[in-house]
Amino acid sequence: MARLIPAAERIRRARALIQQARELPVPEDGGRSDFSYIASVKDLMRQARDLIKFIPMSPSATDEMKADVKSIYQEADQTEQEVLHGKPPERGAA
């Protein structure tokens, strides 16, 4: 049986995955359009989102945890845009 990971640990791991995506080296030959690079970035972002997906629905989640989850979702979206497209997303688009 899988062991339960506390919400605080899930939040910490999600932030580490987002940082890992930022630190991925851009391939020399394909640049940001390299399919393997894009897949790696998207996979790390998916893992980060999956880790925190159910925290807001937990009865033990505090308002602070819920705010952290919301900020991680925004950070993941922003990081994906910056890493894959080289620019931050426009503020009006959402």
Protein Blocks (a to p, Z undefined) as FASTA:
>chain_A
ZZdddfklmmmmmmmmmmmmmmpccdfklmmmlmklmmmmmmmmmmmmmmmmmmmmpmkl
cfklmmmmmmmmmmmmmmmmmmmnopacdfklZZ
